[in-house]
Amino acid sequence: MTHTRQVRHLPAVILTAFCALLLVVTYVTPSQAAPREIDKQPTATGYGGAVAALDPYGAEAGLDILRRGGNAVDAAVAASAALGVTRPYDGSIGGGGFMVIYSAETGEVTTIDSRETAPAAVEPDVFIDPETGNPIPFQERRVSGLSVGVPGLVRGWERALSDYGTMPLHRVLQPAIGIAQRGFVVDDEHQRRTENNLAVFRDFTSSSDTFLVDGEAPQAGTVIRNRDLAKTYRLIGRHGSAAFYEGEIAEAIAGAVTNPPVTPGSDRNVRAGEMTTDDLAAYEALEHEPTVVNYRGHQVFGMGPPSSGGSTVGEALNILEGFDLGEMEHADALHHLIESSALAFADRNAYLGDAAYVDVPLQGLLSKEFAAERRALVGDVAAPKPVAAGDPWPYDDGDGGTAGDPATTSEDGSTTHLTVADKHGNVVSYTFTIEQIGGSGITVPGYGFLLNNELTDFEPDPDHPANAPAPGKRPRSSMSPTIVLGPDGEPTAAFGSPGGARIITAALQVAVNQLDLGMSLPEAIAAPRLSNLNGASTGTEPELLNGPEGAALRARGHQLSQLGTIGNVTGVAFLPDGRMQAAAEPERLGGGAAVVLHPSD
């Protein structure tokens, strides 16, 4: 007699009680609970742990792991996996990222590099059209197998958990599996981003099947599921990263790159890439020393090469340290911010790349002496831009240091950032991405995740001195996960942002808002932003552009152009009374989500 028949023949009273118990069990099991829209708030203050993310499902997933005794690394991986379900166009297991970790036990900061790598068959001229000798148009580069780098996120998760976490991978994936299986409520931002990718998603059978409803974007307020991704997460949880980098998933990834699943009848020219399962099996997540600069008595830690975030934020801060921004009018401080950013970007564009392939003068770029040389170029009026790169080599010891063109990035970026702190004082600042919103547009058939277009972060010029494509090379990134330690060596804040190359200027401005202008972290995040990437015009959010600061900057010779949003910051601050304060955007791009384990007014 089967179990089903035993239940069927139970007396009615017992059967009723059994069903009631089953309903209770079903309600409290996350993987079976009914989908619900989660309320979100941009700021939360309290004790025991904090999570800030772009999406409330991600924040709640991290908080669930903290509640169950996990540490900040465990919670960061859980939140990352959940965001791969609910923010699939921003960052997922089809991409890579950078994690900056502060250990309360040792007082040290380290970084995990899970940046994508170029397949072994990639040549420096991969993005040059052989028929014309010119670069392939960006959108054609992006929506192709050529743009897909070997994903690194899963190996990064595993390395971080193995070295710094307390929970196994299968445990921290449970919240995300539940969300993918039971579904989540679509918000306005998800609908908007899907609509912006409709033409691309319709051109791939797997992407249309996974992310569209009858060929259209799912509407805000409806529930959608991704059971293929739930299956993928279960395989990874059961077998570790080997399930992703070997076997059926690896074969499916390589197949999608080399033979993209183009919809029959599509007239899109989708170029095939050359990724193999050997490329996937060979991928390694790396641990690097962080970048660090001393600024106003604080240590500001960031990500080193192949990210340009830590070095560019650090160089700009070093330049700004020679000016008393806190005593200036706000417009004057912004003038110095623009000029310092342009100088740092000139050097970033000239020298930053994968330090395993090119000599990066990281020590020189972050030296106080080089900053003084660059600071001397900042005057009372705007310098003509672009400004020329400086020469950091005289300030470098010659070992190359430790451990895409800005115009091609989207306005608000497809990247995602989350920040976590736990009750022990461990902190994680974690940025990950698939590059453009929707990545390459190619979903791996049957596995529920989009592949990145990260190789478009290489310069198409095969002779570029720092960031040309090469086999196995990691493209230059702008991701800027940041952790700030105070004069006592304890964390004061951690933060980061999506936003393409403007990630750097968003992180820089949040740091200046806090350390120079005396803002709280929520105030520093909410304040209007501007961004200069060493271009003739400074992108400016409307409140600054149309206010007195905009007029004052134009009087100094700055050309200003309007941008709807710059960045989408999340962070955690550590208050003097021992409380933690999670903070996210109150308004930009629909606002973010902040939670703490034990709220306190």
NUMIBA-666941 format. One line per field, with one value per residue (C-alpha): residue in one letter; x, y, z. Coordinates in Angstrom, 3 decimals. Example, Ala and Ser with C-alpha at 12.3 -4.5 7.8 and 13.67 -1.06 7.14 Angstrom:
2
residu	A | S
u	12.300 | 13.670
v	-4.500 | -1.060
w	7.800 | 7.140
END
This chain:
601
residu	M | T | H | T | R | Q | V | R | H | L | P | A | V | I | L | T | A | F | C | A | L | L | L | V | V | T | Y | V | T | P | S | Q | A | A | P | R | E | I | D | K | Q | P | T | A | T | G | Y | G | G | A | V | A | A | L | D | P | Y | G | A | E | A | G | L | D | I | L | R | R | G | G | N | A | V | D | A | A | V | A | A | S | A | A | L | G | V | T | R | P | Y | D | G | S | I | G | G | G | G | F | M | V | I | Y | S | A | E | T | G | E | V | T | T | I | D | S | R | E | T | A | P | A | A | V | E | P | D | V | F | I | D | P | E | T | G | N | P | I | P | F | Q | E | R | R | V | S | G | L | S | V | G | V | P | G | L | V | R | G | W | E | R | A | L | S | D | Y | G | T | M | P | L | H | R | V | L | Q | P | A | I | G | I | A | Q | R | G | F | V | V | D | D | E | H | Q | R | R | T | E | N | N | L | A | V | F | R | D | F | T | S | S | S | D | T | F | L | V | D | G | E | A | P | Q | A | G | T | V | I | R | N | R | D | L | A | K | T | Y | R | L | I | G | R | H | G | S | A | A | F | Y | E | G | E | I | A | E | A | I | A | G | A | V | T | N | P | P | V | T | P | G | S | D | R | N | V | R | A | G | E | M | T | T | D | D | L | A | A | Y | E | A | L | E | H | E | P | T | V | V | N | Y | R | G | H | Q | V | F | G | M | G | P | P | S | S | G | G | S | T | V | G | E | A | L | N | I | L | E | G | F | D | L | G | E | M | E | H | A | D | A | L | H | H | L | I | E | S | S | A | L | A | F | A | D | R | N | A | Y | L | G | D | A | A | Y | V | D | V | P | L | Q | G | L | L | S | K | E | F | A | A | E | R | R | A | L | V | G | D | V | A | A | P | K | P | V | A | A | G | D | P | W | P | Y | D | D | G | D | G | G | T | A | G | D | P | A | T | T | S | E | D | G | S | T | T | H | L | T | V | A | D | K | H | G | N | V | V | S | Y | T | F | T | I | E | Q | I | G | G | S | G | I | T | V | P | G | Y | G | F | L | L | N | N | E | L | T | D | F | E | P | D | P | D | H | P | A | N | A | P | A | P | G | K | R | P | R | S | S | M | S | P | T | I | V | L | G | P | D | G | E | P | T | A | A | F | G | S | P | G | G | A | R | I | I | T | A | A | L | Q | V | A | V | N | Q | L | D | L | G | M | S | L | P | E | A | I | A | A | P | R | L | S | N | L | N | G | A | S | T | G | T | E | P | E | L | L | N | G | P | E | G | A | A | L | R | A | R | G | H | Q | L | S | Q | L | G | T | I | G | N | V | T | G | V | A | F | L | P | D | G | R | M | Q | A | A | A | E | P | E | R | L | G | G | G | A | A | V | V | L | H | P | S | D
u	0.000 | 1.435 | 1.733 | -0.901 | -3.443 | -2.755 | -3.635 | -6.698 | -8.160 | -7.567 | -10.689 | -12.051 | -11.184 | -7.588 | -7.344 | -8.633 | -6.052 | -3.301 | -4.226 | -4.240 | -0.783 | 0.354 | -0.925 | 1.057 | 4.210 | 3.663 | 3.263 | 6.463 | 8.718 | 10.338 | 10.540 | 6.777 | 5.389 | 3.058 | 4.702 | 4.295 | 5.406 | 7.954 | 7.763 | 11.006 | 12.531 | 15.694 | 17.115 | 17.110 | 18.970 | 19.596 | 21.733 | 22.775 | 23.462 | 22.489 | 21.886 | 21.401 | 20.534 | 18.822 | 15.875 | 13.914 | 14.026 | 17.819 | 17.948 | 15.554 | 17.544 | 20.697 | 18.853 | 17.429 | 20.962 | 22.084 | 19.052 | 20.060 | 23.563 | 25.466 | 28.111 | 28.393 | 30.000 | 27.292 | 24.609 | 26.271 | 26.266 | 22.626 | 21.608 | 23.597 | 21.858 | 18.441 | 19.195 | 20.078 | 16.408 | 14.685 | 17.235 | 18.391 | 19.376 | 21.843 | 24.008 | 23.796 | 25.725 | 26.169 | 28.596 | 31.180 | 32.097 | 34.328 | 33.900 | 35.736 | 35.758 | 36.665 | 37.432 | 36.598 | 38.820 | 42.003 | 41.187 | 42.302 | 40.669 | 40.932 | 39.241 | 37.839 | 38.102 | 35.484 | 35.781 | 35.060 | 37.942 | 38.327 | 38.192 | 41.472 | 40.561 | 40.072 | 42.476 | 43.317 | 41.349 | 38.220 | 36.091 | 37.491 | 35.285 | 37.537 | 35.531 | 35.940 | 38.951 | 36.871 | 35.454 | 32.208 | 29.374 | 28.902 | 25.368 | 26.441 | 29.434 | 27.215 | 24.446 | 26.717 | 28.723 | 31.863 | 31.095 | 30.648 | 33.411 | 33.809 | 31.475 | 33.192 | 30.476 | 29.941 | 33.653 | 33.796 | 30.942 | 32.641 | 36.020 | 34.539 | 32.490 | 35.386 | 37.853 | 35.642 | 32.131 | 30.560 | 27.796 | 27.929 | 26.870 | 23.707 | 22.485 | 22.971 | 21.271 | 18.027 | 16.373 | 17.065 | 15.821 | 12.584 | 12.094 | 12.865 | 10.536 | 7.519 | 7.928 | 8.231 | 6.142 | 7.316 | 8.009 | 8.059 | 11.833 | 11.779 | 9.019 | 10.924 | 14.148 | 12.399 | 10.644 | 13.994 | 15.298 | 12.219 | 13.744 | 16.844 | 15.022 | 12.576 | 15.510 | 16.595 | 14.246 | 15.655 | 15.460 | 11.895 | 10.862 | 12.541 | 11.814 | 8.781 | 5.102 | 3.555 | 6.342 | 5.775 | 7.297 | 5.631 | 3.554 | 4.262 | 2.231 | 2.187 | 4.078 | 6.764 | 8.897 | 12.199 | 12.116 | 15.020 | 17.179 | 15.862 | 17.020 | 20.423 | 20.863 | 19.945 | 22.596 | 25.200 | 24.167 | 24.360 | 27.634 | 29.415 | 30.974 | 31.904 | 28.237 | 28.573 | 32.059 | 31.884 | 29.181 | 25.759 | 25.700 | 29.178 | 28.191 | 25.033 | 26.981 | 29.584 | 26.826 | 24.920 | 28.101 | 29.202 | 25.713 | 23.431 | 19.765 | 18.504 | 14.752 | 13.867 | 13.131 | 15.174 | 17.171 | 19.662 | 23.297 | 24.375 | 28.053 | 29.176 | 31.913 | 34.504 | 34.114 | 34.796 | 34.115 | 37.870 | 37.633 | 34.984 | 36.845 | 40.005 | 38.354 | 39.733 | 38.485 | 41.447 | 42.222 | 44.047 | 45.289 | 42.938 | 43.860 | 44.049 | 44.586 | 44.674 | 42.180 | 41.373 | 42.558 | 40.508 | 41.641 | 39.614 | 39.862 | 38.827 | 39.311 | 42.544 | 43.191 | 41.496 | 39.083 | 39.927 | 37.586 | 39.925 | 42.777 | 40.657 | 38.633 | 41.873 | 43.788 | 40.936 | 40.762 | 44.506 | 44.198 | 41.248 | 43.048 | 45.004 | 41.812 | 39.667 | 36.368 | 34.478 | 35.115 | 34.076 | 30.749 | 29.102 | 29.633 | 33.335 | 33.676 | 31.923 | 34.312 | 37.285 | 35.523 | 35.019 | 38.610 | 40.106 | 37.866 | 38.885 | 42.579 | 42.130 | 40.118 | 42.821 | 45.274 | 42.769 | 42.183 | 45.894 | 47.201 | 44.532 | 44.106 | 44.571 | 47.816 | 48.513 | 48.932 | 50.137 | 52.290 | 49.961 | 51.746 | 49.360 | 51.780 | 52.502 | 48.857 | 48.062 | 51.118 | 50.750 | 53.610 | 51.853 | 48.640 | 50.481 | 51.753 | 48.227 | 46.718 | 48.865 | 46.798 | 43.551 | 42.766 | 39.890 | 38.197 | 37.447 | 40.375 | 39.757 | 38.894 | 39.939 | 43.045 | 46.218 | 47.334 | 50.173 | 53.277 | 53.004 | 56.019 | 58.590 | 56.522 | 56.203 | 58.639 | 58.180 | 56.520 | 53.215 | 51.403 | 49.396 | 46.872 | 35.292 | 35.207 | 32.882 | 30.820 | 29.536 | 28.070 | 24.362 | 23.084 | 22.027 | 24.119 | 23.148 | 25.412 | 24.170 | 25.722 | 24.968 | 26.503 | 26.334 | 27.561 | 27.071 | 26.927 | 30.630 | 31.610 | 32.510 | 31.682 | 31.199 | 30.960 | 30.024 | 29.497 | 28.635 | 27.351 | 26.597 | 27.587 | 24.727 | 21.154 | 20.363 | 24.002 | 24.511 | 20.781 | 21.540 | 19.959 | 21.470 | 18.680 | 17.120 | 19.113 | 17.432 | 20.261 | 21.590 | 25.177 | 27.287 | 28.670 | 31.670 | 34.273 | 32.961 | 34.740 | 37.939 | 38.947 | 38.257 | 41.695 | 43.959 | 46.972 | 45.601 | 48.497 | 46.474 | 43.061 | 43.234 | 41.618 | 43.814 | 43.233 | 42.434 | 42.597 | 40.111 | 38.676 | 39.060 | 36.170 | 34.830 | 33.250 | 34.151 | 33.111 | 34.470 | 35.098 | 36.179 | 37.970 | 38.167 | 41.219 | 40.773 | 40.939 | 37.254 | 34.773 | 32.844 | 31.091 | 30.945 | 29.233 | 29.207 | 27.054 | 26.127 | 26.334 | 29.067 | 32.103 | 30.026 | 30.242 | 33.583 | 32.256 | 29.228 | 31.467 | 33.833 | 31.034 | 29.515 | 32.947 | 33.397 | 29.862 | 30.621 | 34.263 | 34.372 | 30.835 | 29.681 | 26.686 | 25.289 | 25.383 | 21.660 | 22.211 | 25.370 | 23.483 | 20.406 | 22.363 | 22.290 | 25.335 | 27.440 | 30.050 | 33.003 | 34.884 | 37.480 | 35.066 | 34.137 | 30.796 | 29.965 | 26.870 | 24.634 | 21.439 | 18.570 | 18.616 | 22.218 | 21.925 | 18.978 | 19.986 | 22.426 | 25.306 | 24.773 | 24.862 | 28.029 | 29.749 | 28.873 | 30.338 | 33.602 | 33.587 | 32.070 | 29.875 | 26.996 | 24.623 | 21.597 | 21.573 | 18.488 | 20.389 | 24.013 | 24.529 | 22.278 | 24.186 | 23.737 | 25.812 | 26.111 | 27.329 | 28.541 | 27.206 | 29.048 | 26.466 | 27.183 | 24.222 | 24.417 | 22.601 | 21.754 | 21.092 | 19.918 | 18.557 | 15.299 | 14.222 | 16.708 | 15.479 | 12.597 | 14.669 | 16.558 | 16.022 | 17.659 | 17.100 | 18.625 | 18.258 | 17.056 | 15.600 | 16.029 | 14.884
v	0.000 | 3.372 | 6.382 | 8.165 | 5.425 | 5.407 | 9.077 | 8.615 | 6.008 | 7.867 | 8.751 | 12.173 | 13.826 | 12.634 | 13.578 | 17.083 | 17.500 | 16.167 | 18.631 | 21.498 | 20.496 | 20.262 | 23.785 | 25.076 | 23.316 | 24.622 | 28.165 | 28.226 | 26.540 | 29.307 | 27.208 | 26.572 | 29.874 | 31.822 | 34.672 | 38.022 | 41.548 | 42.571 | 46.070 | 47.987 | 50.927 | 52.839 | 53.078 | 50.706 | 51.124 | 48.605 | 45.735 | 42.210 | 42.594 | 44.701 | 44.214 | 46.834 | 45.791 | 47.106 | 44.768 | 43.717 | 40.009 | 40.129 | 42.051 | 39.606 | 36.600 | 37.986 | 38.791 | 35.252 | 33.815 | 36.253 | 35.254 | 31.595 | 32.261 | 32.897 | 35.576 | 38.506 | 36.419 | 33.757 | 36.444 | 38.226 | 35.049 | 34.369 | 37.907 | 37.677 | 34.446 | 35.950 | 39.038 | 36.670 | 35.675 | 39.016 | 41.315 | 38.897 | 41.624 | 43.230 | 40.446 | 36.673 | 33.428 | 34.258 | 37.017 | 37.909 | 40.411 | 41.701 | 41.163 | 43.262 | 41.648 | 43.063 | 40.436 | 41.509 | 38.740 | 39.874 | 43.532 | 42.993 | 43.638 | 41.291 | 40.916 | 38.081 | 38.553 | 36.599 | 38.759 | 36.992 | 35.871 | 35.801 | 32.288 | 30.801 | 31.299 | 35.065 | 37.159 | 40.866 | 41.762 | 39.846 | 43.003 | 44.191 | 43.437 | 41.601 | 42.972 | 46.639 | 46.723 | 48.824 | 47.948 | 46.002 | 48.341 | 48.162 | 46.744 | 43.999 | 43.216 | 43.110 | 40.821 | 38.009 | 35.052 | 37.138 | 39.292 | 36.468 | 36.010 | 32.863 | 33.480 | 33.721 | 34.326 | 30.731 | 30.073 | 33.395 | 32.325 | 29.053 | 30.613 | 33.275 | 30.721 | 28.288 | 30.877 | 33.301 | 31.892 | 29.550 | 27.881 | 25.482 | 26.607 | 24.508 | 26.213 | 29.790 | 29.064 | 27.986 | 31.444 | 32.021 | 28.558 | 29.306 | 32.605 | 31.088 | 28.155 | 29.934 | 33.201 | 36.876 | 39.967 | 42.036 | 45.693 | 48.704 | 48.529 | 44.891 | 45.672 | 48.692 | 46.782 | 43.908 | 46.320 | 47.922 | 44.484 | 43.190 | 43.260 | 41.410 | 38.818 | 38.051 | 37.190 | 34.284 | 31.393 | 30.717 | 34.353 | 34.734 | 31.514 | 32.530 | 36.239 | 37.075 | 36.228 | 35.515 | 37.546 | 40.588 | 41.987 | 40.751 | 43.502 | 45.076 | 43.365 | 39.966 | 36.906 | 35.231 | 32.171 | 30.821 | 27.115 | 26.502 | 28.682 | 26.923 | 23.658 | 25.175 | 26.418 | 22.993 | 21.361 | 23.869 | 23.421 | 19.647 | 19.368 | 22.674 | 24.808 | 21.660 | 21.393 | 24.751 | 24.520 | 20.893 | 18.606 | 19.562 | 23.248 | 23.897 | 22.165 | 24.274 | 27.516 | 26.700 | 25.648 | 28.909 | 30.891 | 28.932 | 28.343 | 31.084 | 30.009 | 32.565 | 32.659 | 31.313 | 34.199 | 36.760 | 39.087 | 39.984 | 39.281 | 37.270 | 36.387 | 33.158 | 33.024 | 30.330 | 29.346 | 25.703 | 23.545 | 23.612 | 27.390 | 26.895 | 24.091 | 26.238 | 29.265 | 30.358 | 32.967 | 34.887 | 36.581 | 39.922 | 42.572 | 45.561 | 49.055 | 51.480 | 55.216 | 57.260 | 60.116 | 62.547 | 59.988 | 57.167 | 54.173 | 53.762 | 50.236 | 49.227 | 46.730 | 46.555 | 45.447 | 44.278 | 46.746 | 50.387 | 51.326 | 51.249 | 53.028 | 55.751 | 56.515 | 56.423 | 58.720 | 61.237 | 61.254 | 61.769 | 64.793 | 66.174 | 65.776 | 68.940 | 71.023 | 71.875 | 70.851 | 71.083 | 74.834 | 75.554 | 76.504 | 73.391 | 74.471 | 75.059 | 71.576 | 70.141 | 72.034 | 70.383 | 67.002 | 67.325 | 68.365 | 65.626 | 62.996 | 64.008 | 63.737 | 60.331 | 59.068 | 60.201 | 58.008 | 55.172 | 55.085 | 55.072 | 52.518 | 50.228 | 46.653 | 43.092 | 43.144 | 39.536 | 40.783 | 44.385 | 46.381 | 48.555 | 51.337 | 50.915 | 52.119 | 55.239 | 55.962 | 55.806 | 57.674 | 61.000 | 62.415 | 61.672 | 63.138 | 66.348 | 66.564 | 66.109 | 68.478 | 71.309 | 71.165 | 72.032 | 75.722 | 78.028 | 77.409 | 74.258 | 72.858 | 71.985 | 68.287 | 65.649 | 66.268 | 64.310 | 61.360 | 61.908 | 59.776 | 57.711 | 55.526 | 57.646 | 56.995 | 53.238 | 50.506 | 48.861 | 45.608 | 46.543 | 46.814 | 44.155 | 42.081 | 49.594 | 52.783 | 54.956 | 56.059 | 52.526 | 52.113 | 52.445 | 55.441 | 53.579 | 50.464 | 46.822 | 46.019 | 45.407 | 46.092 | 44.838 | 45.534 | 43.295 | 43.471 | 40.854 | 40.889 | 40.069 | 43.171 | 41.414 | 43.485 | 42.650 | 45.161 | 43.214 | 44.361 | 41.933 | 42.233 | 40.848 | 44.255 | 45.785 | 45.545 | 42.002 | 41.183 | 39.587 | 38.866 | 35.132 | 32.883 | 29.433 | 27.099 | 25.092 | 26.723 | 30.087 | 32.659 | 35.245 | 35.285 | 38.411 | 40.685 | 41.503 | 41.243 | 44.510 | 46.094 | 45.487 | 48.234 | 47.099 | 48.442 | 45.361 | 47.593 | 49.321 | 49.306 | 48.266 | 46.873 | 45.063 | 41.602 | 38.550 | 34.856 | 34.330 | 38.051 | 39.811 | 43.015 | 46.281 | 47.029 | 50.131 | 48.276 | 50.026 | 48.081 | 50.173 | 49.730 | 52.650 | 52.165 | 54.977 | 56.267 | 53.445 | 50.799 | 49.896 | 50.070 | 53.321 | 52.613 | 50.320 | 51.071 | 50.625 | 51.128 | 49.980 | 52.414 | 51.562 | 53.840 | 56.231 | 53.682 | 55.290 | 58.823 | 57.692 | 55.948 | 58.924 | 61.388 | 59.286 | 59.162 | 62.946 | 63.599 | 61.644 | 62.376 | 66.024 | 67.376 | 65.713 | 63.854 | 60.667 | 57.666 | 57.987 | 61.679 | 60.954 | 58.422 | 60.598 | 63.747 | 64.703 | 63.647 | 64.635 | 62.700 | 63.594 | 60.767 | 63.121 | 64.300 | 67.764 | 67.598 | 66.694 | 64.539 | 66.105 | 65.051 | 67.574 | 68.945 | 70.095 | 71.019 | 73.346 | 74.682 | 77.355 | 74.879 | 74.329 | 78.044 | 78.457 | 75.573 | 76.986 | 80.304 | 78.450 | 77.168 | 73.720 | 72.254 | 70.404 | 67.876 | 66.272 | 62.645 | 61.118 | 59.125 | 58.475 | 55.230 | 53.288 | 53.088 | 50.741 | 50.723 | 50.138 | 52.682 | 51.978 | 54.540 | 55.773 | 54.177 | 50.682 | 50.433 | 49.612 | 51.608 | 49.978 | 52.526 | 52.445 | 54.885 | 56.490 | 57.381 | 56.601 | 53.793 | 52.987 | 52.962 | 50.171 | 48.038 | 48.233 | 45.809 | 45.110 | 42.055 | 43.895 | 47.304 | 50.185 | 53.797
w	0.000 | -0.995 | 1.291 | -0.812 | -0.214 | 3.534 | 3.730 | 1.564 | 3.940 | 7.213 | 9.226 | 8.313 | 11.632 | 11.450 | 7.786 | 8.601 | 11.355 | 9.068 | 6.335 | 8.812 | 9.980 | 6.361 | 5.726 | 8.701 | 7.532 | 4.013 | 5.330 | 7.341 | 4.779 | 2.694 | -0.464 | -0.339 | 0.988 | -1.280 | -3.202 | -1.524 | -2.175 | 0.438 | 1.856 | 1.613 | 3.416 | 2.470 | 5.990 | 8.963 | 12.252 | 15.004 | 16.244 | 15.378 | 11.678 | 8.684 | 4.954 | 2.252 | -1.300 | -4.407 | -3.888 | -0.765 | -1.636 | -1.677 | 1.603 | 3.289 | 2.019 | 3.614 | 6.820 | 6.959 | 6.959 | 9.674 | 11.720 | 11.410 | 12.689 | 9.478 | 9.203 | 6.793 | 4.043 | 4.281 | 4.127 | 1.191 | -0.897 | 0.017 | -0.946 | -4.179 | -5.167 | -4.402 | -6.496 | -9.331 | -9.270 | -8.751 | -10.459 | -13.190 | -15.653 | -13.231 | -11.837 | -11.681 | -11.961 | -15.644 | -14.653 | -12.039 | -9.375 | -6.607 | -2.878 | -0.266 | 3.187 | 6.604 | 9.253 | 12.809 | 14.138 | 12.385 | 11.694 | 8.086 | 4.729 | 1.767 | -1.623 | -3.753 | -7.526 | -9.487 | -12.608 | -15.898 | -18.109 | -21.874 | -23.378 | -24.547 | -28.214 | -27.909 | -29.995 | -29.504 | -32.656 | -31.608 | -31.872 | -35.223 | -38.224 | -40.699 | -43.637 | -42.702 | -40.390 | -37.977 | -34.571 | -34.695 | -33.588 | -29.844 | -29.832 | -32.247 | -30.039 | -26.992 | -28.316 | -29.399 | -28.197 | -28.763 | -25.718 | -23.196 | -20.637 | -18.550 | -15.586 | -12.209 | -9.636 | -8.493 | -7.946 | -6.096 | -3.817 | -3.077 | -2.338 | -0.070 | 1.873 | 2.148 | 3.423 | 5.355 | 5.724 | 8.263 | 6.231 | 3.268 | -0.174 | -0.219 | 2.950 | 1.818 | -1.512 | 0.150 | 0.298 | -3.404 | -4.357 | -2.535 | -4.352 | -7.756 | -7.136 | -5.660 | -7.558 | -6.724 | -7.321 | -10.271 | -9.478 | -11.787 | -12.201 | -13.333 | -15.834 | -17.166 | -17.615 | -19.346 | -21.703 | -22.537 | -23.533 | -25.357 | -28.826 | -27.638 | -25.542 | -28.359 | -30.606 | -28.364 | -27.711 | -24.245 | -23.135 | -24.369 | -22.623 | -19.350 | -18.989 | -21.139 | -20.797 | -24.195 | -25.755 | -23.541 | -20.350 | -17.162 | -15.601 | -12.227 | -9.523 | -11.214 | -9.971 | -12.053 | -11.328 | -12.602 | -11.911 | -14.284 | -12.068 | -8.960 | -10.530 | -11.322 | -7.764 | -6.403 | -8.588 | -7.414 | -3.793 | -4.091 | -5.988 | -5.402 | -8.117 | -10.065 | -11.074 | -12.849 | -14.324 | -15.450 | -16.783 | -18.098 | -17.111 | -18.523 | -21.749 | -21.962 | -21.376 | -24.017 | -26.402 | -25.942 | -26.668 | -29.717 | -31.099 | -29.734 | -29.514 | -32.022 | -32.615 | -36.081 | -38.425 | -36.472 | -38.679 | -35.924 | -36.826 | -33.761 | -33.932 | -32.272 | -29.651 | -29.049 | -25.390 | -24.501 | -21.479 | -20.861 | -20.415 | -17.751 | -15.963 | -15.802 | -14.151 | -10.762 | -8.300 | -6.900 | -3.600 | -3.806 | -1.445 | -1.458 | -2.477 | 0.429 | 0.915 | 4.102 | 3.906 | 6.708 | 9.267 | 7.743 | 5.706 | 2.515 | 1.108 | -2.405 | -5.194 | -7.139 | -10.741 | -12.867 | -11.252 | -11.685 | -8.842 | -5.870 | -7.612 | -9.218 | -6.088 | -4.107 | -6.445 | -6.528 | -2.713 | -2.493 | -4.791 | -2.816 | 0.509 | -0.264 | -0.275 | 2.748 | 1.203 | 4.480 | 4.689 | 1.105 | -0.386 | -1.812 | -5.423 | -4.731 | -3.272 | -6.336 | -8.630 | -6.925 | -7.065 | -10.833 | -11.491 | -9.311 | -10.870 | -14.399 | -13.522 | -11.899 | -14.881 | -17.285 | -15.398 | -15.068 | -18.812 | -19.569 | -17.093 | -15.642 | -16.822 | -15.659 | -13.646 | -14.661 | -18.250 | -18.058 | -15.679 | -13.631 | -11.688 | -8.775 | -6.121 | -8.143 | -8.877 | -5.151 | -3.908 | -2.118 | -4.209 | -7.507 | -6.086 | -5.228 | -8.804 | -10.166 | -7.565 | -8.879 | -12.093 | -10.284 | -10.648 | -9.830 | -13.180 | -15.126 | -17.070 | -20.740 | -20.950 | -21.613 | -19.553 | -20.273 | -18.182 | -15.753 | -15.234 | -12.050 | -12.813 | -10.928 | -7.787 | -8.386 | -7.396 | -10.790 | -9.713 | -11.340 | -8.031 | -6.284 | -6.982 | -21.314 | -22.548 | -20.385 | -23.358 | -23.895 | -20.424 | -19.757 | -17.812 | -14.680 | -15.179 | -14.985 | -12.071 | -8.528 | -5.133 | -1.645 | 1.737 | 4.827 | 8.428 | 11.139 | 14.931 | 15.178 | 13.203 | 9.933 | 6.860 | 3.185 | 0.347 | -2.786 | -6.377 | -9.172 | -12.714 | -16.164 | -17.680 | -19.738 | -18.499 | -19.657 | -20.402 | -23.812 | -23.998 | -24.260 | -21.623 | -21.117 | -22.330 | -19.526 | -16.712 | -16.250 | -16.259 | -18.684 | -19.868 | -19.482 | -22.182 | -20.002 | -22.760 | -24.190 | -21.225 | -23.174 | -25.561 | -29.149 | -30.122 | -30.219 | -29.528 | -26.421 | -23.926 | -20.860 | -21.765 | -25.098 | -25.297 | -24.685 | -23.904 | -20.223 | -19.460 | -17.188 | -18.664 | -16.802 | -14.474 | -12.734 | -9.810 | -6.562 | -3.455 | -0.586 | 3.142 | 5.358 | 8.682 | 11.204 | 13.084 | 15.625 | 12.880 | 13.244 | 10.346 | 9.986 | 6.672 | 3.665 | 0.361 | -3.392 | -6.462 | -9.955 | -12.844 | -15.357 | -15.183 | -13.058 | -10.245 | -9.443 | -9.189 | -7.150 | -4.607 | -4.555 | -3.903 | -1.101 | 0.566 | 0.250 | 1.489 | 4.646 | 5.368 | 4.257 | 4.309 | 7.522 | 6.109 | 7.575 | 5.241 | 4.332 | 3.593 | 1.606 | -0.527 | -1.097 | -2.029 | -5.745 | -7.766 | -10.705 | -12.665 | -14.851 | -16.582 | -18.105 | -20.756 | -21.954 | -20.147 | -16.545 | -16.192 | -13.555 | -11.836 | -12.203 | -8.644 | -9.046 | -12.704 | -12.167 | -8.759 | -7.598 | -7.657 | -11.381 | -12.046 | -9.958 | -11.760 | -15.171 | -14.032 | -13.387 | -16.983 | -16.479 | -19.197 | -17.563 | -19.098 | -17.502 | -16.388 | -14.845 | -12.236 | -11.321 | -9.443 | -7.088 | -3.807 | -0.863 | 2.307 | 6.028 | 8.601 | 12.134 | 14.600 | 17.717 | 20.039 | 18.672 | 16.329 | 12.631 | 9.994 | 6.672 | 3.938 | 0.328 | -2.201 | -1.091 | -4.637 | -7.429 | -9.692 | -7.389 | -4.205 | -2.459 | 0.627 | 4.053 | 6.950 | 10.368 | 12.557 | 15.682 | 14.778 | 17.191 | 16.949
END
